């Protein structure tokens, strides 16, 4: 039996227990991985000062990093669906370590781009297989498992600005090299996870019982995926305005210091982490379509107000937006996995890849727009993006939340 057939057959097995220790380890490794990626983005003001970069070049840095990850992730996932590679995980973390070293000692903008490429390669290798491990360890609680895995990445992303303020700003660009120690720790943990996956993953890489999914035609599946992609465009273009330009917006619009602006970015990213943690389990209970619909379209009133209020209200609204908007991604990934059973790696790679790619394209487009107009205009224009969330009403009902409860 091929690995793909085994994946599908595993969806008909009896319920398995949830391996919380494995989920925790996978989430912590995701934290380390995304912390390194976040340091790269958080260090943009440092790179801007050292190399006299404009906003278009900052957007290009994000584009090169994110597109590298987005193009490779679905290919990595498709390959590992058929030929699982448990020990690709520490190799991917090793590529991120190398990218961080290149960034720490870069002497030109071109070398910064190379560091971004290496980080993108590391991330593209990490996400598909580690997401598969999370599903394997879920015991059927797919939303909980995906959120636990994903929130590790969100926490890591939130730590980036804090670590930049504490370590990089006082000591300079070369202090990025100290974080290679975290990457080394990740390599050790991921080697252990690879061993667990090798012992447990080939027989049932879907991880536990399937929910009761109605049969959908190929056209309906393709249509649903197209809608999910549109929703991701809305979500990640809007998030790109925060991740790449929120610090600069706060400094220019309100006159905050760089340290204060980085702390405000941390608050937003922490809200994103909490929203991610809540979204997956809630999707298990009430249905993933409801979460997808509410989390994207529901942001619209707050996003429209944010560019027109003071600093305190901006901070408060950023927390609300982060909480609501972040709850969608785990639900989107698991919903897509249910649409295409037996393609866990490919689906995970595709949607994580789209997240990176769309974020990169969004950063590049918004960087050029900021140079042409202003950062204030960028945030005013992006405020309308959550309106695309209305398309979620067209998604087919999979009965995911109710079926998950019935299977317990």
C-alpha positions as CSV (number, residue, x, y, z in Angstrom):
1,X,0.0,0.0,0.0
2,X,1.4,3.4,-0.9
3,X,1.7,6.2,1.7
4,X,-1.1,8.1,0.0
5,X,-3.4,5.0,0.3
6,X,-2.3,4.5,3.9
7,X,-3.2,8.1,4.6
8,X,-6.8,7.6,3.3
9,X,-7.1,4.2,5.0
10,X,-6.0,5.7,8.3
11,X,-9.0,8.1,8.2
12,X,-11.2,5.1,8.7
13,X,-9.4,3.8,11.8
14,X,-10.7,3.9,15.3
15,X,-10.0,6.9,17.5
16,X,-6.5,7.3,18.7
17,X,-5.3,9.2,21.8
18,X,-4.0,12.7,21.5
19,X,-0.2,12.9,22.1
20,X,0.0,16.1,24.0
21,X,3.8,15.9,24.5
22,X,4.4,15.5,20.8
23,X,2.0,18.4,20.0
24,X,3.8,20.5,22.6
25,X,7.2,19.7,21.2
26,X,6.0,20.4,17.6
27,X,4.5,23.7,18.8
28,X,7.7,24.7,20.6
29,X,9.8,23.9,17.5
30,X,7.4,26.1,15.5
31,X,8.0,28.8,18.1
32,X,11.8,28.6,17.5
33,X,11.4,28.5,13.7
34,X,9.1,31.5,13.5
35,X,11.0,33.4,16.1
36,X,14.0,33.3,13.8
37,X,11.9,34.4,10.9
38,X,10.3,37.2,13.0
39,X,13.7,38.5,14.0
40,X,14.4,39.0,10.3
41,X,11.3,41.1,9.8
42,X,11.7,42.9,13.2
43,X,15.2,43.9,12.2
44,X,14.0,45.9,9.2
45,X,14.6,49.3,10.9
46,X,18.2,48.1,11.7
47,X,18.7,47.1,8.0
48,X,17.1,50.3,6.9
49,X,19.5,52.4,8.9
50,X,22.6,50.4,8.1
51,X,22.0,50.2,4.3
52,X,19.8,53.3,3.7
53,X,16.9,51.2,2.3
54,X,13.6,52.6,1.0
55,X,10.2,51.1,1.6
56,X,10.3,49.3,-1.8
57,X,13.5,47.6,-0.8
58,X,12.0,46.5,2.5
59,X,9.1,45.1,0.7
60,X,11.4,43.3,-1.7
61,X,13.2,41.7,1.3
62,X,9.9,40.3,2.5
63,X,8.9,39.2,-1.0
64,X,12.2,37.3,-1.6
65,X,11.9,35.5,1.8
66,X,8.2,34.8,1.5
67,X,8.1,33.7,-2.1
68,X,11.0,31.3,-1.6
69,X,9.0,29.7,1.2
70,X,5.7,29.7,-0.7
71,X,7.0,28.2,-3.9
72,X,8.8,25.3,-2.2
73,X,6.3,24.4,0.5
74,X,3.6,22.7,-1.7
75,X,6.3,20.9,-3.6
76,X,7.9,19.6,-0.3
77,X,4.5,18.6,1.0
78,X,3.5,16.8,-2.3
79,X,6.8,14.9,-2.2
80,X,6.6,13.9,1.4
81,X,3.0,12.8,1.1
82,X,4.4,9.9,-1.0
83,X,7.9,9.6,0.6
84,X,7.8,10.9,4.2
85,X,11.1,12.4,5.3
86,X,11.2,12.5,9.1
87,X,14.7,13.9,9.3
88,X,14.1,16.7,6.9
89,X,12.9,18.8,9.9
90,X,16.4,19.3,11.5
91,X,17.8,19.9,8.0
92,X,15.3,22.7,7.5
93,X,16.2,24.3,10.9
94,X,19.8,24.1,9.8
95,X,19.0,26.2,6.7
96,X,17.4,28.8,8.9
97,X,20.5,28.8,11.1
98,X,22.6,29.5,8.1
99,X,20.3,32.2,6.9
100,X,20.5,34.0,10.3
101,X,24.3,33.9,10.2
102,X,24.3,35.4,6.7
103,X,22.0,38.2,7.9
104,X,24.1,38.9,11.0
105,X,27.3,39.5,9.0
106,X,25.7,40.9,5.7
107,X,27.6,43.8,4.2
108,X,25.2,44.7,1.4
109,X,21.5,44.7,0.4
110,X,22.2,41.7,-1.9
111,X,23.6,39.6,0.9
112,X,20.5,40.5,3.0
113,X,18.4,39.1,0.1
114,X,20.5,35.9,0.3
115,X,19.8,35.5,4.0
116,X,16.1,35.9,3.3
117,X,16.2,33.2,0.7
118,X,17.9,30.8,3.1
119,X,15.4,31.5,5.8
120,X,12.6,30.9,3.3
121,X,14.1,27.5,2.3
122,X,14.3,26.5,6.0
123,X,10.7,27.5,6.6
124,X,9.5,25.7,3.4
125,X,11.0,22.4,4.7
126,X,9.8,22.8,8.2
127,X,6.1,23.5,7.8
128,X,4.6,20.6,5.8
129,X,6.2,17.7,7.7
130,X,5.8,19.3,11.2
131,X,2.1,20.1,10.4
132,X,1.7,16.4,9.4
133,X,3.2,15.4,12.8
134,X,0.7,17.6,14.5
135,X,-2.2,15.9,12.7
136,X,-0.8,12.5,13.4
137,X,-0.6,13.3,17.1
138,X,-4.1,14.8,17.2
139,X,-6.1,11.7,18.0
140,X,-8.8,13.2,15.9
141,X,-8.9,16.7,17.5
142,X,-7.6,18.2,14.3
143,X,-8.5,21.8,15.1
144,X,-6.9,21.6,18.6
145,X,-3.8,20.1,17.1
146,X,-3.4,22.6,14.3
147,X,-4.0,25.5,16.7
148,X,-1.5,24.1,19.2
149,X,1.1,23.8,16.5
150,X,0.2,27.1,14.9
151,X,0.2,29.1,18.2
152,X,3.8,28.1,18.7
153,X,4.6,29.9,15.5
154,X,2.5,32.9,16.5
155,X,4.3,33.2,19.9
156,X,7.6,32.9,18.1
157,X,6.6,35.7,15.8
158,X,5.5,37.9,18.7
159,X,8.8,37.3,20.5
160,X,10.8,38.7,17.5
161,X,10.2,42.5,18.3
162,X,10.9,41.9,22.0
163,X,14.2,40.2,21.3
164,X,15.1,42.9,18.9
165,X,14.6,45.6,21.5
166,X,16.4,43.5,24.2
167,X,19.4,42.2,22.2
168,X,19.8,43.5,18.6
169,X,19.1,47.3,19.1
170,X,21.7,47.7,21.9
171,X,24.3,45.4,20.3
172,X,23.8,45.9,16.5
173,X,23.1,43.7,13.5
174,X,25.8,41.1,14.3
175,X,24.1,40.1,17.6
176,X,21.6,38.2,15.4
177,X,24.2,35.5,15.4
178,X,23.5,34.7,19.1
179,X,20.1,33.3,18.1
180,X,21.8,30.5,16.3
181,X,21.9,28.8,19.7
182,X,18.1,28.7,19.6
183,X,18.3,27.1,16.1
184,X,20.7,24.5,17.5
185,X,18.2,23.6,20.2
186,X,15.5,23.3,17.6
187,X,17.7,20.9,15.6
188,X,18.1,18.6,18.6
189,X,14.3,18.6,19.3
190,X,13.4,18.1,15.7
191,X,15.7,15.1,15.5
192,X,13.7,13.6,18.3
193,X,10.4,14.4,16.7
194,X,11.7,12.9,13.5
195,X,12.4,9.6,15.3
196,X,8.9,9.6,16.8
197,X,7.4,10.2,13.4
198,X,9.5,7.5,11.8
199,X,8.2,5.1,14.4
200,X,4.6,6.2,14.2
201,X,3.9,8.2,11.0
202,X,4.1,5.8,8.1
203,X,1.1,3.7,9.1
204,X,-1.4,6.4,9.7
205,X,-0.1,9.8,8.9
206,X,-3.5,11.4,9.0
207,X,-3.6,10.8,12.7
208,X,-6.8,9.3,14.0
209,X,-10.4,9.2,12.8
210,X,-11.8,11.2,10.0
211,X,-14.8,13.5,10.4
212,X,-17.9,12.6,8.3
213,X,-17.3,14.5,5.1
214,X,-19.9,14.5,2.4
215,X,-18.8,13.5,-1.1
216,X,-18.1,16.6,-3.2
217,X,-17.5,16.8,-6.9
218,X,-14.1,17.8,-8.2
219,X,-15.6,21.1,-9.4
220,X,-16.9,21.9,-5.9
221,X,-13.6,21.1,-4.3
222,X,-11.8,23.4,-6.8
223,X,-14.3,26.1,-6.2
224,X,-13.9,25.8,-2.4
225,X,-10.2,26.0,-2.7
226,X,-10.5,29.1,-4.9
227,X,-12.6,30.7,-2.2
228,X,-10.1,29.8,0.5
229,X,-7.3,31.4,-1.6
230,X,-9.3,34.6,-1.9
231,X,-9.8,34.7,1.8
232,X,-6.1,34.2,2.3
233,X,-5.4,37.1,0.0
234,X,-7.6,39.3,2.2
235,X,-6.1,38.0,5.5
236,X,-2.4,38.0,4.6
237,X,-2.3,41.3,2.6
238,X,-3.9,42.9,5.6
239,X,-1.5,41.2,8.0
240,X,1.4,42.3,5.8
241,X,0.5,45.9,6.5
242,X,1.1,45.2,10.2
243,X,4.1,42.9,10.1
244,X,6.2,45.0,7.7
245,X,5.0,48.6,8.2
246,X,3.1,48.9,11.6
247,X,6.3,50.0,13.4
248,X,7.0,52.7,10.8
249,X,3.4,53.8,10.8
250,X,3.4,54.3,14.6
251,X,6.7,56.1,14.5
252,X,5.6,58.5,11.7
253,X,1.9,58.9,12.5
254,X,2.2,59.2,16.3
255,X,5.9,60.0,16.8
256,X,6.6,57.0,19.0
257,X,10.1,55.8,19.6
258,X,11.3,52.7,17.8
259,X,11.4,50.7,21.1
260,X,7.8,51.7,21.9
261,X,6.6,50.9,18.4
262,X,8.3,47.4,18.6
263,X,6.4,46.8,21.9
264,X,3.1,47.8,20.2
265,X,3.9,45.3,17.4
266,X,4.5,42.6,20.1
267,X,1.1,43.4,21.6
268,X,-0.5,42.9,18.2
269,X,1.4,39.7,17.5
270,X,0.5,38.4,21.0
271,X,-3.2,38.9,20.2
272,X,-2.7,37.0,16.9
273,X,-1.2,34.1,19.0
274,X,-4.2,34.0,21.3
275,X,-6.6,34.2,18.4
276,X,-4.9,31.3,16.7
277,X,-5.1,29.2,19.9
278,X,-8.8,29.8,20.3
279,X,-9.8,29.4,16.6
280,X,-8.9,25.7,16.1
281,X,-10.7,24.2,19.1
282,X,-13.7,26.5,18.5
283,X,-13.8,25.2,14.9
284,X,-13.9,21.6,16.2
285,X,-17.0,22.5,18.3
286,X,-19.1,24.9,16.1
287,X,-17.8,24.2,12.6
288,X,-14.9,25.6,10.7
289,X,-16.9,27.4,8.1
290,X,-18.5,29.6,10.9
291,X,-15.0,30.4,12.2
292,X,-13.7,31.3,8.7
293,X,-16.6,33.5,8.0
294,X,-16.6,35.3,11.3
295,X,-12.9,35.8,11.7
296,X,-12.3,37.5,8.3
297,X,-15.5,39.4,7.6
298,X,-15.9,40.2,11.3
299,X,-12.7,42.3,11.3
300,X,-14.1,44.8,8.8
301,X,-15.7,47.3,11.3
302,X,-12.6,47.5,13.3
303,X,-10.2,47.8,10.4
304,X,-12.2,50.7,8.9
305,X,-11.9,52.6,12.2
306,X,-8.3,52.0,13.0
307,X,-6.6,54.6,10.6
308,X,-8.8,57.4,12.0
309,X,-8.2,57.2,15.8
310,X,-5.5,58.1,18.3
311,X,-2.6,56.0,19.6
312,X,-4.4,54.4,22.5
313,X,-7.4,53.4,20.4
314,X,-5.1,52.2,17.7
315,X,-3.4,49.8,20.2
316,X,-6.8,48.6,21.5
317,X,-8.2,48.0,17.9
318,X,-5.0,46.2,16.9
319,X,-5.6,43.7,19.7
320,X,-9.2,43.1,18.7
321,X,-8.2,42.8,15.0
322,X,-5.4,40.3,15.9
323,X,-7.6,38.2,18.0
324,X,-10.4,37.9,15.5
325,X,-8.4,37.7,12.3
326,X,-6.0,35.0,13.5
327,X,-8.7,32.6,14.5
328,X,-9.2,31.8,10.8
329,X,-6.0,30.2,9.7
330,X,-6.1,26.9,11.7
331,X,-9.7,26.5,10.6
332,X,-8.8,27.1,6.9
333,X,-5.9,24.6,7.0
334,X,-8.0,21.8,8.6
335,X,-11.0,22.6,6.4
336,X,-8.8,22.2,3.3
337,X,-7.3,18.9,4.7
338,X,-10.9,17.6,5.0
339,X,-11.6,18.7,1.4
340,X,-8.6,16.7,0.2
341,X,-8.1,13.7,2.5
342,X,-4.8,11.9,2.1
343,X,-3.0,15.0,1.0
344,X,-2.0,16.4,4.4
345,X,1.5,17.4,3.4
346,X,0.5,18.9,0.1
347,X,-2.4,20.8,1.7
348,X,-0.3,22.1,4.6
349,X,2.5,23.1,2.3
350,X,0.1,24.8,-0.1
351,X,-1.7,26.9,2.5
352,X,1.4,27.7,4.6
353,X,3.1,28.5,1.3
354,X,0.3,30.7,0.2
355,X,0.5,32.5,3.6
356,X,4.1,33.2,3.1
357,X,3.8,34.1,-0.6
358,X,0.8,36.3,-0.2
359,X,2.4,38.1,2.8
360,X,5.5,38.7,0.7
361,X,3.6,39.9,-2.4
362,X,1.5,42.1,-0.1
363,X,4.6,43.6,1.6
364,X,6.2,44.4,-1.8
365,X,3.0,45.9,-3.2
366,X,2.3,47.9,-0.1
367,X,5.9,49.1,0.1
368,X,5.7,50.6,-3.4
369,X,2.4,52.1,-2.6
370,X,3.8,53.6,0.6
371,X,6.7,55.2,-1.4
372,X,4.1,56.6,-3.9
373,X,1.6,57.9,-1.3
374,X,2.1,57.4,2.5
375,X,1.9,54.8,5.2
376,X,-1.4,56.4,6.4
377,X,-2.9,55.8,2.9
378,X,-1.7,52.2,3.0
379,X,-3.6,51.5,6.2
380,X,-6.7,53.3,5.0
381,X,-6.7,51.2,1.8
382,X,-6.0,47.9,3.5
383,X,-8.9,48.5,5.9
384,X,-11.3,47.3,3.2
385,X,-9.6,44.0,2.6
386,X,-11.6,42.0,5.2
387,X,-14.8,42.7,3.1
388,X,-13.6,39.8,0.9
389,X,-14.5,37.6,3.9
390,X,-18.1,37.6,2.7
391,X,-17.1,34.9,0.1
392,X,-16.9,32.4,3.0
393,X,-20.7,32.1,2.8
394,X,-20.2,30.2,-0.5
395,X,-18.1,27.5,1.1
396,X,-19.8,24.0,1.2
397,X,-20.9,22.8,4.6
398,X,-18.7,19.9,5.6
399,X,-20.4,19.3,9.0
400,X,-16.9,19.4,10.5
401,X,-17.6,20.7,14.0
402,X,-20.7,18.5,14.6
403,X,-19.0,15.4,13.1
404,X,-16.0,15.9,15.3
405,X,-18.2,16.0,18.4
406,X,-20.1,12.9,17.2
407,X,-16.9,11.0,16.9
408,X,-15.9,11.5,20.5
